[in-house]
Amino acid sequence: MPDQTPSELIDARLAALGDWRGEALARMRRLIREADPAVEETVKWRKPSNGMLGVPVWEHAGIICTGETYKDKVKLTFAKGAALDDRNGVFNASLDGGTRRALDIFEDAEIDAAAFKALVRQAVAQNLEAEAARNPKRR
């Protein structure tokens, strides 16, 4: 399967789960795409322990978030989540970290779609600002 695109690898990851975790991750993927239609899907950290399917990563001028699955949850980790204004309390994990913040989704969890998409948009804006600061001639 070396010729698969990152999006196809993510599709395969979702299909391999075959349970509520795949459905939850697929829903969050849709919300990310709705929040940022220009988002790029990538897959990182492919290794035998994850069936070489890797970890889904959503990027736009840098990493927005990663999507990992565990036995009891789906975890979306925002690379620079500590710098985002989470006024709606979407983040519920990794709250003590200095850089990242995460959302742990358990079976039957209700997610505030509008608040989540607002965080995605903030993360994109943050990445674009950082990119502009690194490359002032591109403005």
C-alpha contacts under 8 A as a table, 3 or more apart, distances in Angstrom:
res1	aa1	res2	aa2	distance
1	M	4	Q	5.76
4	Q	7	S	7.95
4	Q	8	E	5.71
4	Q	9	L	6.24
5	T	8	E	5.10
5	T	9	L	6.28
6	P	9	L	4.98
6	P	10	I	6.24
6	P	41	E	6.07
6	P	42	T	5.01
6	P	43	V	5.60
7	S	10	I	5.05
7	S	11	D	6.18
7	S	41	E	6.03
7	S	42	T	7.12
8	E	11	D	4.88
8	E	12	A	6.16
9	L	12	A	4.99
9	L	13	R	6.16
9	L	43	V	7.35
9	L	53	L	6.09
10	I	13	R	4.89
10	I	14	L	6.21
10	I	43	V	7.44
10	I	53	L	7.43
10	I	56	P	6.06
11	D	14	L	5.17
11	D	15	A	6.19
12	A	15	A	5.04
12	A	16	A	5.99
12	A	53	L	7.41
13	R	16	A	5.14
13	R	17	L	6.44
13	R	22	G	7.82
13	R	53	L	6.04
14	L	17	L	5.36
14	L	18	G	6.84
14	L	22	G	4.65
14	L	23	E	7.45
14	L	25	L	7.31
14	L	26	A	6.90
15	A	18	G	5.38
15	A	22	G	6.83
16	A	22	G	7.93
17	L	21	R	6.67
17	L	22	G	5.28
18	G	21	R	7.65
18	G	22	G	5.95
18	G	23	E	7.98
19	D	22	G	5.56
19	D	23	E	6.66
20	W	23	E	4.98
20	W	24	A	6.02
20	W	107	E	6.59
21	R	24	A	5.02
21	R	25	L	6.06
21	R	69	T	6.92
21	R	73	K	6.82
21	R	74	V	6.13
21	R	107	E	7.40
22	G	25	L	5.19
22	G	26	A	5.98
23	E	26	A	5.06
23	E	27	R	6.15
24	A	27	R	5.13
24	A	28	M	6.31
24	A	74	V	7.23
24	A	105	I	7.66
25	L	28	M	5.11
25	L	29	R	6.05
25	L	67	G	7.18
25	L	74	V	6.72
26	A	29	R	4.97
26	A	30	R	6.28
27	R	30	R	5.12
27	R	31	L	6.36
28	M	31	L	4.98
28	M	32	I	6.16
29	R	32	I	5.10
29	R	33	R	6.25
30	R	33	R	5.12
30	R	34	E	6.10
31	L	34	E	4.99
31	L	35	A	6.06
31	L	113	A	6.95
31	L	116	F	7.74
31	L	117	K	6.29
32	I	35	A	5.11
32	I	36	D	6.14
32	I	39	V	7.70
32	I	58	W	7.97
32	I	117	K	6.46
32	I	120	V	6.52
33	R	36	D	5.12
33	R	37	P	5.05
33	R	38	A	7.58
33	R	39	V	6.36
34	E	37	P	5.78
34	E	117	K	7.65
35	A	117	K	5.12
35	A	118	A	7.36
35	A	120	V	6.37
35	A	121	R	6.12
36	D	39	V	5.42
36	D	120	V	7.40
36	D	121	R	6.68
36	D	124	V	7.85
38	A	60	H	7.21
39	V	58	W	6.40
39	V	59	E	5.76
39	V	60	H	5.34
40	E	58	W	5.74
40	E	59	E	5.08
40	E	60	H	6.11
41	E	56	P	7.10
41	E	57	V	5.86
41	E	58	W	4.80
41	E	59	E	6.35
42	T	56	P	6.12
42	T	57	V	5.07
42	T	58	W	6.22
42	T	59	E	7.30
43	V	46	R	7.41
43	V	53	L	7.76
43	V	54	G	5.72
43	V	55	V	5.36
43	V	56	P	4.73
43	V	57	V	5.56
44	K	54	G	5.47
44	K	55	V	5.33
44	K	56	P	6.74
44	K	57	V	6.88
45	W	54	G	5.07
45	W	55	V	6.06
46	R	50	N	6.85
46	R	51	G	7.69
46	R	52	M	4.63
46	R	53	L	5.73
46	R	54	G	3.81
46	R	55	V	6.96
47	K	50	N	5.74
47	K	51	G	6.53
47	K	52	M	4.67
47	K	53	L	7.47
47	K	54	G	6.52
48	P	51	G	4.93
48	P	52	M	5.20
49	S	52	M	7.22
50	N	53	L	5.90
50	N	54	G	6.01
51	G	54	G	7.40
55	V	66	T	6.85
55	V	67	G	6.34
55	V	68	E	6.11
56	P	66	T	5.75
56	P	67	G	5.34
56	P	68	E	7.20
57	V	63	I	7.04
57	V	64	I	7.61
57	V	65	C	5.95
57	V	66	T	4.38
57	V	67	G	6.38
58	W	63	I	6.10
58	W	64	I	5.57
58	W	65	C	5.55
58	W	66	T	6.33
59	E	62	G	5.24
59	E	63	I	4.31
59	E	64	I	5.10
59	E	65	C	7.18
60	H	63	I	6.43
60	H	64	I	6.68
60	H	124	V	6.05
60	H	127	N	7.04
60	H	128	L	7.77
61	A	124	V	7.27
61	A	127	N	5.42
61	A	128	L	5.80
61	A	131	E	6.61
62	G	127	N	5.84
63	I	66	T	7.78
63	I	78	F	7.82
63	I	79	A	6.24
63	I	127	N	7.84
64	I	78	F	5.74
64	I	79	A	6.07
64	I	80	K	7.67
64	I	120	V	6.91
64	I	123	A	5.78
64	I	124	V	6.55
64	I	127	N	7.87
65	C	76	L	6.26
65	C	77	T	5.18
65	C	78	F	4.16
65	C	79	A	5.69
66	T	75	K	7.89
66	T	76	L	5.48
66	T	77	T	5.28
66	T	78	F	6.69
66	T	79	A	7.79
67	G	74	V	7.03
67	G	75	K	5.74
67	G	76	L	4.63
67	G	77	T	6.69
68	E	74	V	5.81
68	E	75	K	5.14
68	E	76	L	6.46
69	T	73	K	6.10
69	T	74	V	4.48
69	T	75	K	6.16
70	Y	73	K	5.21
70	Y	74	V	6.11
70	Y	75	K	7.76
72	D	106	F	6.37
72	D	107	E	7.46
73	K	104	D	6.24
73	K	105	I	5.36
73	K	106	F	4.70
73	K	107	E	6.96
74	V	104	D	5.80
74	V	105	I	5.06
74	V	106	F	6.68
75	K	102	A	6.59
75	K	103	L	5.67
75	K	104	D	4.57
75	K	105	I	6.23
76	L	102	A	5.47
76	L	103	L	5.19
76	L	104	D	6.59
77	T	81	G	7.71
77	T	100	R	6.74
77	T	101	R	5.84
77	T	102	A	4.16
77	T	103	L	6.44
78	F	81	G	4.79
78	F	100	R	5.68
78	F	101	R	5.47
78	F	102	A	5.90
78	F	123	A	7.90
79	A	99	T	6.89
79	A	100	R	5.00
79	A	101	R	7.16
80	K	83	A	5.90
80	K	84	L	7.30
80	K	99	T	5.17
80	K	100	R	4.99
80	K	101	R	7.11
80	K	123	A	7.34
81	G	84	L	5.23
81	G	99	T	6.28
81	G	100	R	4.76
81	G	101	R	4.52
81	G	102	A	7.35
81	G	123	A	7.45
82	A	95	L	7.76
82	A	97	G	7.36
82	A	98	G	6.29
82	A	99	T	4.99
82	A	100	R	5.43
82	A	101	R	5.63
83	A	99	T	7.11
84	L	119	L	6.94
84	L	122	Q	6.62
84	L	123	A	6.98
85	D	119	L	7.56
85	D	122	Q	7.99
86	D	89	G	5.44
86	D	90	V	6.42
86	D	91	F	7.11
86	D	119	L	7.01
88	N	115	A	6.36
89	G	92	N	7.23
90	V	103	L	6.65
90	V	111	I	7.82
90	V	112	D	7.43
90	V	115	A	6.88
90	V	116	F	6.54
91	F	95	L	7.40
91	F	101	R	6.31
91	F	102	A	5.39
91	F	103	L	4.72
91	F	104	D	7.74
92	N	95	L	6.80
92	N	101	R	7.93
92	N	102	A	6.36
92	N	103	L	5.29
92	N	104	D	6.36
93	A	101	R	6.37
93	A	102	A	4.87
93	A	103	L	5.72
93	A	104	D	6.23
94	S	97	G	5.66
94	S	100	R	6.74
94	S	101	R	5.07
94	S	102	A	5.61
95	L	100	R	7.86
95	L	101	R	5.78
95	L	102	A	7.46
97	G	100	R	5.93
97	G	101	R	7.01
105	I	109	A	6.11
106	F	109	A	5.46
111	I	116	F	7.59
112	D	115	A	5.41
112	D	116	F	6.14
113	A	116	F	5.10
113	A	117	K	6.08
114	A	117	K	5.19
114	A	118	A	6.17
115	A	118	A	5.04
115	A	119	L	6.46
116	F	119	L	5.19
116	F	120	V	6.47
117	K	120	V	4.97
117	K	121	R	6.22
118	A	121	R	5.11
118	A	122	Q	6.17
119	L	122	Q	5.00
119	L	123	A	6.12
120	V	123	A	5.08
120	V	124	V	6.27
121	R	124	V	5.12
121	R	125	A	6.19
122	Q	125	A	5.06
122	Q	126	Q	6.06
123	A	126	Q	5.03
123	A	127	N	6.18
124	V	127	N	5.08
124	V	128	L	6.15
125	A	128	L	5.08
125	A	129	E	6.13
126	Q	129	E	5.16
126	Q	130	A	6.24
127	N	130	A	5.13
127	N	131	E	6.11
128	L	131	E	5.00
128	L	132	A	6.11
129	E	132	A	5.09
129	E	133	A	6.20
130	A	133	A	5.07
130	A	134	R	6.26
131	E	134	R	5.07
131	E	135	N	6.11
132	A	135	N	5.03
132	A	136	P	5.47
132	A	138	R	6.99
132	A	139	R	6.50
133	A	136	P	5.57
135	N	138	R	5.71
135	N	139	R	7.60
136	P	139	R	5.79
